[in-house]
Structures are given as structure tokens and as C-alpha cells.
């Protein structure tokens, strides 16, 4: 260090100081100012981007909440529609059952009437057939019985006795 102090030159110090200060001024004017300006602009842009992102996040939260609300409303509406559809379906089924019961009742009644009419017709035909057969048998019996006069008298007496009772 002593050597440095011995060789100290005021002129060299002056020119080195002058160049250093001039370099600092030049750097300040042409380098640091644009660099600081760019850094400040970048900082402003980052702040704006952060604020924009925060607004977007808030809006996204609102949209999600809105979507949840709309989804709830849609589910409620769906449930309401399904409930109404079930009610209408049940009503239609009940009405159809009622109509079917009435129709079945009518068909059963018609069948019973038809059966009763067919039964009465069959009974009448059977009675007519029995009566016809009875007349035929009676005619044959009477013809054979009445060939003899004595048998005729006995038959008449027998019929009179039975009719008196």
C-alpha cells in the first residue's frame, strides 16, 4: 500500500474521477432511465395483470355460484316436472282402470244376459221337446190304452180321482 500512496498522482485521480462521473451520468441518462422506465412499466403491467386476474377469479366465483344456483333450479324444475308426470300418469292409469272396469262390467253383464237368454231359450226348447215327446208318448199310450173300452173307462176314473185330490 505504501507504494500506491507514493505513486499517487493528482492528475490521474482527477481524470479517473472525471471519467467515472461522466460514465455514471451517461449510464444514468442512456441506460438506467430506460431500464428503470421499463422496470416501472413492467411493474405496472404485472399489477394490472394481477388485478385483472383477481377480477377474473371473482367473476369466475360468481359464475360458479350462478351455475350452482341454476343447476339447483334445474334439478328442482326437473323434480317438479317428474312429479307432475307421475301424477298425470297415475291419473291416466286410474282413469283407464275405471274405464276398463266399466267395460268389463258391461261385457260381463252382456255375457250374463246372453247366457240367461240362451238358458231360457234352451229351457223353452227343452220344454217344447219334452212336451212334444210327452204328447207323442201320451198319444201312443192313449191309442193303445183306448183300444179297449174297459181300459178307457178305468183311465177316465183314474184321472178324475187324481184331479179331485
C-alpha positions in Angstrom: 0.0 0.0 0.0 2.8 2.3 0.6 3.8 2.1 -3.0 0.3 3.1 -4.0 0.5 6.2 -1.8 3.9 7.1 -3.1 2.9 6.9 -6.7 -0.3 8.8 -6.2 -0.9 11.4 -8.9 -3.5 14.1 -8.6 -4.0 14.3 -12.4 -4.6 10.6 -12.7 -7.1 10.8 -9.8 -8.8 13.7 -11.4 -9.2 12.0 -14.8 -10.3 8.7 -13.3 -12.9 10.5 -11.2 -14.0 12.6 -14.2 -14.4 9.5 -16.4 -16.2 7.6 -13.6 -18.6 10.5 -13.1 -19.1 11.0 -16.8 -19.7 7.3 -17.2 -22.2 7.4 -14.3 -24.0 10.4 -16.0 -24.1 8.7 -19.3 -25.3 5.4 -17.8 -27.9 7.3 -15.9 -29.2 9.2 -19.0 -29.0 6.4 -21.6 -29.1 3.1 -19.6 -30.6 3.5 -16.1 -33.5 5.8 -17.1 -34.8 3.5 -19.9 -34.1 0.4 -17.7 -36.0 2.0 -14.8 -38.7 3.1 -17.1 -39.1 -0.4 -18.5 -39.0 -1.9 -15.0 -41.7 0.5 -13.9 -43.8 -0.3 -16.9 -43.3 -4.0 -16.3 -44.3 -3.5 -12.6 -47.4 -1.6 -13.7 -48.3 -4.3 -16.2 -47.8 -7.0 -13.6 -50.0 -5.1 -11.1 -52.7 -4.6 -13.7 -52.5 -8.3 -14.7 -52.8 -9.3 -11.0 -55.8 -7.0 -10.6 -57.3 -8.4 -13.8 -56.7 -12.0 -12.6 -58.3 -11.2 -9.3 -61.3 -9.7 -11.1 -61.4 -12.8 -13.3 -61.2 -15.0 -10.3 -64.1 -13.1 -8.6 -66.2 -13.3 -11.7 -65.4 -17.0 -12.0 -66.5 -17.4 -8.5 -69.7 -15.5 -9.2 -70.3 -17.6 -12.4 -69.7 -20.8 -10.5 -72.2 -19.7 -7.8 -74.6 -18.7 -10.5 -74.1 -22.1 -12.2 -74.7 -23.9 -8.9 -77.9 -21.9 -8.4 -79.0 -22.6 -12.0 -78.3 -26.3 -11.5 -80.3 -26.4 -8.3 -83.2 -24.6 -10.0 -82.9 -27.0 -13.0 -83.0 -30.0 -10.6 -86.0 -28.6 -8.7 -87.7 -28.0 -12.1 -86.9 -31.5 -13.2 -88.3 -32.9 -10.0 -91.4 -30.8 -10.4 -91.9 -32.0 -13.9 -91.3 -35.6 -13.0 -93.8 -35.3 -10.1 -96.4 -33.8 -12.4 -95.7 -36.5 -15.0 -96.1 -39.2 -12.3 -99.4 -37.6 -11.1 -100.7 -37.4 -14.7 -99.6 -41.0 -15.4 -101.3 -42.2 -12.2 -104.4 -40.3 -13.1 -104.4 -41.7 -16.6 -103.9 -45.2 -15.2 -106.7 -44.8 -12.7 -109.0 -43.5 -15.4 -108.0 -46.4 -17.7 -108.7 -48.8 -14.9 -112.1 -47.2 -14.2 -113.0 -47.4 -17.9 -111.7 -50.9 -18.1 -113.8 -51.9 -15.0 -116.9 -50.3 -16.6 -116.3 -52.0 -19.9 -115.6 -55.3 -18.1 -118.8 -54.8 -16.1 -120.7 -54.2 -19.3 -119.2 -57.2 -21.0 -119.9 -59.4 -18.0 -123.5 -58.1 -17.8 -124.0 -58.7 -21.5 -122.5 -62.1 -21.2 -124.8 -62.9 -18.2 -127.8 -61.6 -20.2 -126.7 -63.6 -23.2 -126.2 -66.7 -21.0 -129.6 -66.2 -19.3 -131.3 -65.7 -22.7 -129.6 -68.8 -24.1 -130.5 -70.7 -21.0 -134.1 -69.6 -21.2 -134.2 -70.4 -24.9 -132.6 -73.8 -24.2 -135.1 -74.5 -21.4 -138.0 -73.5 -23.6 -136.7 -75.7 -26.4 -136.3 -78.5 -23.9 -139.8 -77.9 -22.5 -141.2 -77.9 -26.1 -139.3 -81.0 -26.9 -140.4 -82.7 -23.6 -144.0 -81.6 -24.3 -143.8 -82.9 -27.8 -142.3 -86.1 -26.7 -144.9 -86.3 -23.9 -147.7 -85.8 -26.4 -146.2 -88.3 -28.7 -145.9 -90.8 -25.9 -149.3 -89.9 -24.5 -150.8 -90.3 -27.9 -149.2 -93.7 -28.3 -150.2 -94.7 -24.8 -153.7 -93.4 -25.2 -154.0 -95.0 -28.5 -153.0 -98.4 -27.1 -155.0 -97.9 -23.9 -158.1 -96.6 -25.5 -158.4 -99.5 -28.0 -160.2 -101.3 -25.3 -163.4 -99.7 -23.9 -162.9 -101.1 -20.4 -159.4 -99.6 -20.2 -160.8 -96.3 -21.3 -163.3 -96.2 -18.5 -160.7 -97.2 -16.0 -158.4 -94.4 -17.3 -161.1 -91.8 -17.0 -162.0 -92.8 -13.5 -158.3 -92.8 -12.5 -157.8 -89.3 -14.0 -160.9 -88.0 -12.2 -159.8 -89.4 -8.9 -156.4 -87.7 -9.3 -157.9 -84.4 -10.2 -160.1 -84.4 -7.1 -157.3 -84.7 -4.8 
